[in-house]
């Protein structure tokens, strides 16, 4: 997947729930997540999968 697409997904996630929550979900330092967004570092594909799983879980209604 192109880095630009990964960056856009990360940006949208950060806009929705905040940098610290995205970093926590990806088990990565916020500084690294910021570097991925800015293009100063390449986001590994495995992190993209974690992000997709996390965003999918956010979109599901809570059971209870």
Chimera marker file (.cmm) of the C-alpha trace (Angstrom):
<marker_set name="trace">
<marker id="1" x="0.000" y="0.000" z="0.000" r="1" g="1" b="0" radius="0.5"/>
<marker id="2" x="1.355" y="3.457" z="-0.816" r="1" g="1" b="0" radius="0.5"/>
<marker id="3" x="2.763" y="5.406" z="2.117" r="1" g="1" b="0" radius="0.5"/>
<marker id="4" x="0.410" y="8.299" z="1.312" r="1" g="1" b="0" radius="0.5"/>
<marker id="5" x="-2.583" y="6.043" z="1.943" r="1" g="1" b="0" radius="0.5"/>
<marker id="6" x="-1.128" y="4.861" z="5.254" r="1" g="1" b="0" radius="0.5"/>
<marker id="7" x="-0.456" y="8.471" z="6.247" r="1" g="1" b="0" radius="0.5"/>
<marker id="8" x="-4.042" y="9.464" z="5.447" r="1" g="1" b="0" radius="0.5"/>
<marker id="9" x="-5.476" y="6.592" z="7.499" r="1" g="1" b="0" radius="0.5"/>
<marker id="10" x="-3.259" y="7.558" z="10.418" r="1" g="1" b="0" radius="0.5"/>
<marker id="11" x="-4.265" y="11.226" z="10.116" r="1" g="1" b="0" radius="0.5"/>
<marker id="12" x="-7.945" y="10.318" z="10.153" r="1" g="1" b="0" radius="0.5"/>
<marker id="13" x="-7.483" y="8.051" z="13.161" r="1" g="1" b="0" radius="0.5"/>
<marker id="14" x="-5.616" y="10.781" z="15.053" r="1" g="1" b="0" radius="0.5"/>
<marker id="15" x="-8.309" y="13.336" z="14.174" r="1" g="1" b="0" radius="0.5"/>
<marker id="16" x="-10.965" y="10.967" z="15.460" r="1" g="1" b="0" radius="0.5"/>
<marker id="17" x="-9.424" y="9.706" z="18.702" r="1" g="1" b="0" radius="0.5"/>
<marker id="18" x="-6.140" y="11.532" z="19.272" r="1" g="1" b="0" radius="0.5"/>
<marker id="19" x="-2.455" y="10.782" z="18.841" r="1" g="1" b="0" radius="0.5"/>
<marker id="20" x="-1.940" y="9.168" z="22.230" r="1" g="1" b="0" radius="0.5"/>
<marker id="21" x="-4.808" y="6.704" z="21.704" r="1" g="1" b="0" radius="0.5"/>
<marker id="22" x="-3.572" y="5.735" z="18.239" r="1" g="1" b="0" radius="0.5"/>
<marker id="23" x="-0.044" y="5.293" z="19.560" r="1" g="1" b="0" radius="0.5"/>
<marker id="24" x="-1.340" y="3.149" z="22.407" r="1" g="1" b="0" radius="0.5"/>
<marker id="25" x="-3.364" y="0.990" z="20.008" r="1" g="1" b="0" radius="0.5"/>
<marker id="26" x="-0.300" y="0.504" z="17.796" r="1" g="1" b="0" radius="0.5"/>
<marker id="27" x="1.995" y="-0.047" z="20.768" r="1" g="1" b="0" radius="0.5"/>
<marker id="28" x="4.306" y="2.622" z="19.390" r="1" g="1" b="0" radius="0.5"/>
<marker id="29" x="5.640" y="5.902" z="20.787" r="1" g="1" b="0" radius="0.5"/>
<marker id="30" x="3.601" y="8.960" z="19.766" r="1" g="1" b="0" radius="0.5"/>
<marker id="31" x="6.754" y="10.454" z="18.230" r="1" g="1" b="0" radius="0.5"/>
<marker id="32" x="7.029" y="7.487" z="15.877" r="1" g="1" b="0" radius="0.5"/>
<marker id="33" x="3.370" y="7.721" z="14.893" r="1" g="1" b="0" radius="0.5"/>
<marker id="34" x="3.922" y="11.421" z="14.142" r="1" g="1" b="0" radius="0.5"/>
<marker id="35" x="6.948" y="10.503" z="12.006" r="1" g="1" b="0" radius="0.5"/>
<marker id="36" x="4.805" y="8.026" z="10.059" r="1" g="1" b="0" radius="0.5"/>
<marker id="37" x="2.156" y="10.690" z="9.478" r="1" g="1" b="0" radius="0.5"/>
<marker id="38" x="4.679" y="13.282" z="8.327" r="1" g="1" b="0" radius="0.5"/>
<marker id="39" x="6.478" y="10.817" z="6.074" r="1" g="1" b="0" radius="0.5"/>
<marker id="40" x="9.743" y="11.021" z="8.004" r="1" g="1" b="0" radius="0.5"/>
<marker id="41" x="9.514" y="7.276" z="8.676" r="1" g="1" b="0" radius="0.5"/>
<marker id="42" x="7.819" y="4.451" z="6.805" r="1" g="1" b="0" radius="0.5"/>
<marker id="43" x="4.965" y="2.707" z="8.588" r="1" g="1" b="0" radius="0.5"/>
<marker id="44" x="5.417" y="-1.087" z="8.496" r="1" g="1" b="0" radius="0.5"/>
<marker id="45" x="2.582" y="-3.040" z="6.881" r="1" g="1" b="0" radius="0.5"/>
<marker id="46" x="2.008" y="-4.970" z="10.118" r="1" g="1" b="0" radius="0.5"/>
<marker id="47" x="1.188" y="-1.662" z="11.825" r="1" g="1" b="0" radius="0.5"/>
<marker id="48" x="-1.321" y="-0.917" z="9.088" r="1" g="1" b="0" radius="0.5"/>
<marker id="49" x="-3.051" y="-4.195" z="9.890" r="1" g="1" b="0" radius="0.5"/>
<marker id="50" x="-3.119" y="-3.292" z="13.592" r="1" g="1" b="0" radius="0.5"/>
<marker id="51" x="-4.566" y="0.124" z="12.722" r="1" g="1" b="0" radius="0.5"/>
<marker id="52" x="-7.238" y="-1.438" z="10.516" r="1" g="1" b="0" radius="0.5"/>
<marker id="53" x="-8.235" y="-3.878" z="13.273" r="1" g="1" b="0" radius="0.5"/>
<marker id="54" x="-8.364" y="-1.062" z="15.811" r="1" g="1" b="0" radius="0.5"/>
<marker id="55" x="-10.477" y="1.202" z="13.597" r="1" g="1" b="0" radius="0.5"/>
<marker id="56" x="-12.794" y="-1.690" z="12.797" r="1" g="1" b="0" radius="0.5"/>
<marker id="57" x="-13.293" y="-2.343" z="16.505" r="1" g="1" b="0" radius="0.5"/>
<marker id="58" x="-14.081" y="1.350" z="17.081" r="1" g="1" b="0" radius="0.5"/>
<marker id="59" x="-16.794" y="1.216" z="14.453" r="1" g="1" b="0" radius="0.5"/>
<marker id="60" x="-18.586" y="-1.772" z="15.987" r="1" g="1" b="0" radius="0.5"/>
<marker id="61" x="-21.454" y="-1.145" z="18.386" r="1" g="1" b="0" radius="0.5"/>
<marker id="62" x="-20.745" y="-2.079" z="21.979" r="1" g="1" b="0" radius="0.5"/>
<marker id="63" x="-22.424" y="-5.181" z="23.344" r="1" g="1" b="0" radius="0.5"/>
<marker id="64" x="-24.145" y="-4.916" z="26.627" r="1" g="1" b="0" radius="0.5"/>
<link id1="1" id2="2" r="1" g="1" b="0" radius="0.2"/>
<link id1="2" id2="3" r="1" g="1" b="0" radius="0.2"/>
<link id1="3" id2="4" r="1" g="1" b="0" radius="0.2"/>
<link id1="4" id2="5" r="1" g="1" b="0" radius="0.2"/>
<link id1="5" id2="6" r="1" g="1" b="0" radius="0.2"/>
<link id1="6" id2="7" r="1" g="1" b="0" radius="0.2"/>
<link id1="7" id2="8" r="1" g="1" b="0" radius="0.2"/>
<link id1="8" id2="9" r="1" g="1" b="0" radius="0.2"/>
<link id1="9" id2="10" r="1" g="1" b="0" radius="0.2"/>
<link id1="10" id2="11" r="1" g="1" b="0" radius="0.2"/>
<link id1="11" id2="12" r="1" g="1" b="0" radius="0.2"/>
<link id1="12" id2="13" r="1" g="1" b="0" radius="0.2"/>
<link id1="13" id2="14" r="1" g="1" b="0" radius="0.2"/>
<link id1="14" id2="15" r="1" g="1" b="0" radius="0.2"/>
<link id1="15" id2="16" r="1" g="1" b="0" radius="0.2"/>
<link id1="16" id2="17" r="1" g="1" b="0" radius="0.2"/>
<link id1="17" id2="18" r="1" g="1" b="0" radius="0.2"/>
<link id1="18" id2="19" r="1" g="1" b="0" radius="0.2"/>
<link id1="19" id2="20" r="1" g="1" b="0" radius="0.2"/>
<link id1="20" id2="21" r="1" g="1" b="0" radius="0.2"/>
<link id1="21" id2="22" r="1" g="1" b="0" radius="0.2"/>
<link id1="22" id2="23" r="1" g="1" b="0" radius="0.2"/>
<link id1="23" id2="24" r="1" g="1" b="0" radius="0.2"/>
<link id1="24" id2="25" r="1" g="1" b="0" radius="0.2"/>
<link id1="25" id2="26" r="1" g="1" b="0" radius="0.2"/>
<link id1="26" id2="27" r="1" g="1" b="0" radius="0.2"/>
<link id1="27" id2="28" r="1" g="1" b="0" radius="0.2"/>
<link id1="28" id2="29" r="1" g="1" b="0" radius="0.2"/>
<link id1="29" id2="30" r="1" g="1" b="0" radius="0.2"/>
<link id1="30" id2="31" r="1" g="1" b="0" radius="0.2"/>
<link id1="31" id2="32" r="1" g="1" b="0" radius="0.2"/>
<link id1="32" id2="33" r="1" g="1" b="0" radius="0.2"/>
<link id1="33" id2="34" r="1" g="1" b="0" radius="0.2"/>
<link id1="34" id2="35" r="1" g="1" b="0" radius="0.2"/>
<link id1="35" id2="36" r="1" g="1" b="0" radius="0.2"/>
<link id1="36" id2="37" r="1" g="1" b="0" radius="0.2"/>
<link id1="37" id2="38" r="1" g="1" b="0" radius="0.2"/>
<link id1="38" id2="39" r="1" g="1" b="0" radius="0.2"/>
<link id1="39" id2="40" r="1" g="1" b="0" radius="0.2"/>
<link id1="40" id2="41" r="1" g="1" b="0" radius="0.2"/>
<link id1="41" id2="42" r="1" g="1" b="0" radius="0.2"/>
<link id1="42" id2="43" r="1" g="1" b="0" radius="0.2"/>
<link id1="43" id2="44" r="1" g="1" b="0" radius="0.2"/>
<link id1="44" id2="45" r="1" g="1" b="0" radius="0.2"/>
<link id1="45" id2="46" r="1" g="1" b="0" radius="0.2"/>
<link id1="46" id2="47" r="1" g="1" b="0" radius="0.2"/>
<link id1="47" id2="48" r="1" g="1" b="0" radius="0.2"/>
<link id1="48" id2="49" r="1" g="1" b="0" radius="0.2"/>
<link id1="49" id2="50" r="1" g="1" b="0" radius="0.2"/>
<link id1="50" id2="51" r="1" g="1" b="0" radius="0.2"/>
<link id1="51" id2="52" r="1" g="1" b="0" radius="0.2"/>
<link id1="52" id2="53" r="1" g="1" b="0" radius="0.2"/>
<link id1="53" id2="54" r="1" g="1" b="0" radius="0.2"/>
<link id1="54" id2="55" r="1" g="1" b="0" radius="0.2"/>
<link id1="55" id2="56" r="1" g="1" b="0" radius="0.2"/>
<link id1="56" id2="57" r="1" g="1" b="0" radius="0.2"/>
<link id1="57" id2="58" r="1" g="1" b="0" radius="0.2"/>
<link id1="58" id2="59" r="1" g="1" b="0" radius="0.2"/>
<link id1="59" id2="60" r="1" g="1" b="0" radius="0.2"/>
<link id1="60" id2="61" r="1" g="1" b="0" radius="0.2"/>
<link id1="61" id2="62" r="1" g="1" b="0" radius="0.2"/>
<link id1="62" id2="63" r="1" g="1" b="0" radius="0.2"/>
<link id1="63" id2="64" r="1" g="1" b="0" radius="0.2"/>
</marker_set>
